[in-house]
Amino acid sequence: MTATNKLNAGADDPQVIALITDALRSIQFGALEITLHNGQVVQIERKEKVRFQPPARSS
């Protein structure tokens, strides 16, 4: 999933906090990476893993 937002805000900006919160709530397995430059959030990257269970073996 790739999204581009023209957002130039500090880490304490309510819009940035909302984006981070939404990303955390919607991920089950993976990682969330927040990139800062001069105290400004410039990128939020979400890496999500989808895991599959092998079918159960019958004896």
ABEGO torsion letter per residue (X at the ends): XBBBBBBBBBAABAAAAAAAAAAAAABABEBBBBBBBGGBBABBBBBBBBBBBBBBBBX
